[in-house]
Amino acid sequence: MAEKRKGLRSKFSGKALLKRTEEAHQRINEYGKFGRFYTAPKGSSAPLKLWKCKEGEHIIDIIPFLAGPSHHQVREGEPTYLLDIWVHQKVGMDENDVVCLARNYNEACPICEYLNAKRMEKDLSEEAEDALGKLNPKRRCLYNVICYDSSREEDRGIQLWEVAHFLFEKKILSVARNPRGGGFVPFSSPDNGKSIYFEREGSGITNTQYLGHKFIERQSTITDELLGEAYILDELVNRLTYDEIKKMFLGGLAKPKKKAESGKAEQPDDIPEETNRIAQRLEAANQKEGQGKGRAPSIKPPSQRQKAGSGGGSRQRPAASQQQRPTGQGKRPAGRQGAAPGQRKRPVPTQRRKKP
């Protein structure tokens, strides 16, 4: 028993458990249901710090970053302050968010293809129209923010904030525009930028509003350390392939192709199909030619003649034009008209001899 336990312990002392730990760490930011379209950067040991905007008043700073190689709007190395991206929401059985390949990267998107095909159909019900509308890509924005709502929030440093474009970015750009062509307020600048005040009302999907946006003077300095901590937002995006999105969209329930039953493989026809078609045309021509003279002889396609003659010991019946007369039959009497094959022959009356 002691040796058995010792052998069991040896299985746990190797590198297997360490490998399981590394694999678990790789899945640290994965989501089961309602998965986001972004994950922690590769090689990061810490999960994303997400800011949840609750009801009430808020003061935030937006921290800029240098665009990475995956940014679809800004060249790599250029400064920017947001990631403005189109996203399909609640896709598949797990209702995950998926980046739209068509709207962002001008590539084929299986969800957009499905929507276009469905909208070509006529007489769609109102319920179907609503369902299709929910699959349309939505415009979402990602920001690096510092929240000053409390000392606790401020101590968290830079956090990631995702919000609908029409709820925040659209409104803040309207405020940032100076009247009479005076340009824009550089609110995200680390040197002469502004803090943003706004208020959130409502907590549901349909009743949430962001109101009262305005710029106020910053109370804190944006240090170089904070700038270095900002997320490169385009590197967080989980860009799936066409096939991956399609599989997720269909829920992984694609029907397998039916396999042919064993022992019932389809046997090829020995008679070429073209030969059968030629025989059928000949039969039709003979029938047309025989009109008015009686019924034309039937010419069967080779495949049918082959089947007729394939029976054990059965003889193939010769064609009507090649049928031989029975032996012992003499010449036809004078005046007797020949009948077309298949037509009933009429008896010719014989003339009576007159008595002398």
Secondary structure, 3 states (H helix, E strand, C coil): CHHHHHHHHHHHCCCHHHHHHHHHHHCCCCCCCCCCCECCCCCCCCCCCECCCCCEEEEEEECCEECCCCCCCCCCCCEECEEEEEEEEEECCCCEEEECHHHHHCCCCHHHHHHHHHHCCCCCCHHHHHHHHHHCCEEEEEEEEEECCCHHHHHCCCEEEEEECCCCHHHHHHHHECCCCCCECCCCCCCCCCEEEEEEECCCCCCCEEEEEEEECCCCCCCHHHHHHCCCHHHHECCCCHHHHHHHHCCCCCCCCCCCCCCCCCCCCCCCHHHHHHHHHHHHHHHHHCCCCCCCCCCCCHHHHHHHHCCCCCCCCCCHHHCCCCCCCCCCCCCCCCCCCCCCCCCCCCCCCCCC
